[in-house]
Amino acid sequence: MTGTTPGTPRVLRAMNDRAALDLLLEHGPLSRTRIGKLTGLSKPTASQLLARLEAAGLVVATGTSEGRPGPSAQLYTVNPRAAHVAGLDVNGQRIVAAVADVTGATVGQFELATPGRRADSVVRQVADALDGAVKDAGLTRADIHRIVIGTPGAFDPGTGRLRYASHLPGWHSPTLLDELAAFLPMPVEYENDVNLVAVAEQRLGAARGHEDFVLLWNEEGLGAALVINGRLHRGFTGGAGEVGFLPVPGTPLVRQVVKANSGGFQELAGAQAVPRLAKALGIGTPQQPYAKVAAELLARAAGAYEEDEALTELLRQYAQRLATGLASVTAVLDPGLIVLSGGAVAAGGEVLRSLIQSELAELAASRPRLVVGEIDRTPVLRGALERALADTRDEVFDTSR
């Protein structure tokens, strides 16, 4: 509400408008009477508010209430076409793009294989993935208000270069962000992929209502997101949460960790450790692709817990390995909640969570509560969309301008 004076009628109207729009997003279609009760506004004021929002294209009439005593009432909802955003989830094999309308509903999605390694091909790949999702949504690129792109690692705020993700082909050019900004007409933001999972869990999943928590992600790599006082903590270079590089007991020291793209905790408890551990316990299993193999092994072990001796031991040993690294995280951050996410831990479900909780109680001075993440489908993409939606709603829903 730049350029407005707090307490003026214009500002108060804008605050009421935003409150009503947030209620419609939370509850779905509401009548004028219901909006008045939820906001504390009189019927005439609620009517004026809805007329104002409808004229601005932010709400639309959608049917009437039925099944209640008395005459049916006109219902209103947020106009889904008021704005659209896009999110991209990038890894070394593909880019998945999605488009959501301002209500948060996903209306288009597209997946693009990315074998190229040159920086100029990255710009083309981002554009092609975006255009594929936009086309699937029946829109044009000009309809997108904002994009959030999730990648492994983090772009150094000082140099603009991607760090901690040597395995991501083509994304390390110092001019890449400038090239993407020149090619794409809308605002573009970049965020670490695990941080975006934390955004999704805080908005929609297991961390709702929590201002301080840690999210541990374990799929192709180990990483963490740190949320302190409701905000993501990224660190000086954007590398806060790169816990895979953490030296831990139980594995040899890994030196030159960035060059090796691995570290002690990754070697001890990353997904690639699960097939090796299974082999050592006499469990026949392929070694590759390790993320998929690890998830299948842990799902089998959880299903056969305390029935199959080898699989039970696999789960117990793996829980101890994860708890070893989490004990260091807990000692530094003292979180009240740790969310376990990613295919390798989600596959172990509640059984693995309970084992990690018990091990951590023996290894750490404090006792954070562990929960399994609830956003199990494309969590990075969902987080990118939620991040883009938050900023876009602040812009589009501001009626004081």
N, C-alpha and C positions, 0 to 999 in steps of 0.2 A: 504494500500500500504506500509506495513512495510518493512523497509530495502531499500527503494528507495529514490533517491534524487530529490526533487522538481525541475522541469524544464528540466529534462533529457528527451531524445526522448522516452524512455520506459514509463516514467510517463505520458507524453503527449499523447502517443498512448492509454494508459489505460484510461485516462480521456475522450478521444474521443470515445473509445469503450463504456464506461459507458453512455455517452451522447446519443449515437446511440441506445443502448439497452433501455434506458428510453423513448426515442421517439417512439420506436416500441411498448413498453407497453402502451403508451398514445394514439397513433394514430392507432395502428394495422398495417397490412402489408403495407410496403413502398417500393418504387423502389430505386435503387442506386441514381438516379438523385434527388429524393425528399429528401433522407437522406442527400445528399450533400448540398442542399439548406437550410435545417433546421439546420444543424450543421455548415455551412459555410466552409465545406471542398471542395476541388477540386474533380473533377470526378475521377482522378487516385487515390487520397488518399481515397475517399469513397469506391472505388473498392477494394483497399488493406484492408481497415477496414472490409468490408463484408467478404472477403476471409478469413481473420484472425478469425473472429467470427464464420464463418461456420466451419472452421477446428477445432475450440475449442468446437464445439457442442452447441454453444449458440444461433445461428440463423439457420434457414432452409429456402430454397426456397419454395415458396407456390404460384404457379400459376402466371399469368401475368395480367397486367393492360389492360382493354378493355374499349371501348366506348369513347376513346379520340382520337384526331387527331394524325396521325403519327403511327409508328410501336409500337406494344405492348411491354411493359417493364417487366422484371422479378421482381417479388415482393418477399420481405423477411419478415420474422416474427420471433419473439423470439421462440426458440425451447421449447415447453411446457414440454418436458421430461428432460430438463437440471437439474431440481431439483423439489422436492416435499416436502411439509410441512404438518403438522397436527395441528389441533386445537381441544380442548376439552372444553365443557361447562358442568360444574358440578353443580347439586343441590341435595337436599336431596332425590329426587325420581328417578333420572336418570342421566346418562352421555350421552351426544350427542357428537360424534366425527365426524370430517370431514377431508378430504384430499384435498389439492389444488395443482395444478401444479404451476410452477414459474410465469406463466402469471396471476395468481389469480383465474383461473377457478376452481370451485369445481368439483372434479372428483369422489368422493366417500363419503358416509355418512352412519352412523350407530347409532342407539339409543339402549342403554342398561339400563334396569331397575336395580336399585341398592338397594335392601332391606337389604343388609348386614351391620353390624355395627363394625366389627373388622378391625383393621388397616391392617392386612395381606390380608383381602378380598378386601380392597381398591386397593392395588397393582394389584391384579388379575383383578379387575373390570376395572381399567385404561387400562391394557394390552388387555383385551377382547374387550373393546370399540374401542381402537386403531386398533386392528387386524380386527375388523368387517369393519371399514371404509377403511382400507388398502385393504382388500379383495374385497370390493365393487368397488374400484378403479382399480382392476386388478394388484396390486403391492404387494410387500413384505415389511415387517417391515424395512429391510435394505435400502429400497429406500427412506425412510423419513429422511430428513436432520435435521429437528428441530421440536419440539413440544412446543406449548404454551397451558397451562391449566388455564382456568378461573374458579374461585371458589368464593362463597360469602366470606366476611371477607378478611383477609390478613395474609400471613405468616410473623411473626415477624422476621426481619432480624437478631436480636440478638439471638433468641432461636430456630428459625426454626419451631415454633409451630403456628398452625392456630389460629388466634384471631378473635373475633367479629362474630363468626358463630357457636354458640353452637348447632344450629339445623342441622348441617351437620354431619351425622353419620360416625364414623370411621376415620375422617380426622385429629384428634387431637394428634396423637402419636408424641413424639419428634423425633422419628427415621424415620418417614414416608418419608421425602424427601430423606434421604440417601437410604432407601429401593427402592424407585422409581428410583433413579439415578443408583443403582446397577442393576436393572432389565431392564432398557431401555438403549440401546447403544448410542442413539443420544442425543444432548443437549436438556434439558427440562427446560422451564421457567414457572413461576407461576405468575398469575396476578389476581387482584380483578376483578370480573365479570363486575361491573359498569365501571371501568376504561377501560375495553376492549370495551364496548359500545361506550365510548368516542373516542377511537382509530378508530373505524369503522365510526363514524360520522365525525371525522376530516379528514379521508382519502377519504371517499366516500359520505358523507351525508351533513347534515345541517350545520356543522361547518367547511366545506372546506374553506381554506384561513384564518382561524382564529387562532391566536397564543395564545389568552387568552379567555377562556370561562369556564362555569360551565355546567355540564350535571346533571339534576335531573332525577333519575330513580325511578319509582313507579310501582311495580308489586306485588310480595309477600312481599317485604320489601322496605322501602325508603332508598335510598342511593344517593350519589353524586360523580362525578368525577371532579377534579380540574385540569385544564390545564393552566399553567402559563409559558409565554415565550416559548410556543410550547411544553412544557414537562409536563408530569403527575406529580403532587405533591402528594406524598404518606405519608409524615409525618414521625415522628421518629419511630413509631411502624408499619407503613403501614396503619394506621387507618384514615388518612385524608379522609374526605368525608363521614364518617359514621354519616350522619346528622339525621338519625332516632333516635339517642340518644340525640339529641338537646333538652334541656328544652325550652318550648314555652308557652306563655299564652294561656289559653283556655282549659288546661288539667292539672290534678294534677301532681305534681312532681313524676317521676319514679326514685326510688333509686335502687342501685345495678343493673345498666342497662345491664351490660354484662351478669350477671346471669339471669336476666329477659329476655334478648335478645329483649329488646324493650326500648323505651324512649318516651319523650314527643311528638316530632314531628311525630314519628311513630304512637302513639296512636291518635293523632289529625287528621292526614292526610294520614295515611297508607291505603292500600286498604281495610283492615278490618273495617275501620271507615265508609265506604260508605254504606254497608248494614244497619248498625246501624242508620246512619243518615236518610236513606230512611224510615226505620221503624218509626222513630220519626216523620216523615212528613206524615205518613199515607199511604206510598207506600208499597203494599204487595210484599214481596220478600223473598226468602230463604236467610240464612246467610252464608251458606257454599256451595261449596268452595269459600272463600271470594274474591280471586283475580279474578276468572271468573265471579262471581256475580257482583263485582264492575265494571268490564269492560262492562258488559251487561247493567247495570243501567246507567252508564255514557253515553254509546252510545245512549240509549233510551232518556236520558235527553237532549242530544245535538240535537237529531232529533226532539224533541218536544219543543225546547226552545221557550219561549214566547207564546206557545200554550197550554201547560199543566202547571197549576200553581204549583203543587207539584214538578213535575220534574224540572221545571225552578228554583225553590227555592233550590232543591238538588244541582244543578249545581253551583248556586251562592254561597251557603254556602261552598261547597267543594272547590271552587276557592279561597275563602277567607282563608280557612284553609291552603291550599298550599302556598298562598302568605305570610301568617304569618311566616312560617319557612323560606321561600326564602328571606324575609326582613332581617333576621339575617345573612344569607349567603351573601347577597348583602352588608350589612354594613361592613363585615370583608374583603371581597375579591374585591368588586367593579368591577364585571365583565361587559364587554360590551355586552356579549351574554350569554343567558341561554337556553340550549336545553332541552326540555321536552320529556322524553322517557319512555318506559315501558307501559304495557297494560292498566294500570289504567288511565294514562293521554292521551295516544294515542287514546283511545276510545272516549274521549271527544272532540278530534279534535280541529279545529280552534275556535269553540265556547268557549270551556273551556280555550284555550290559551288566547283568547281575554279577558275573564273575569279575569284570573289570572294577565294579564298585567295591567288591570285597577286597580285591588286591590293593586298590588305591587306599582303602582304609588302613591297611598295614604299612603303606609306604609314605603317606603324606600326613602332615601335621593337622591340616584342616580336612573337612569332610564335605566336599561339594556333592551336590546331587547330580547323578548322571541320568540322562534320558536319551532315547533313540529319536533321531530326527523324524519329522512327520512329512516333510516334502520329499517324496520319493521319486517323483517324475520330473525330469529336467530341472533340478533345483537351481542350477546356475542361471539358466534361462529365465526361470520364474523370478529370481532375485534381480536380474537385469531389468525385467519389465517393471517390477515393483519400484526399483530405484528411479526409473524414467518416469513412471506414473506420479510419484510423489512430487517431483519438481514441476512436471507439466500441470498437475492439478493446482499447484500454488500459483502458476501463471494464469491458466485459463479460468479458474474459479474466482479470481480477484476482480470483483465488480466495481472496485473503487476507482479504476483507471478511466 
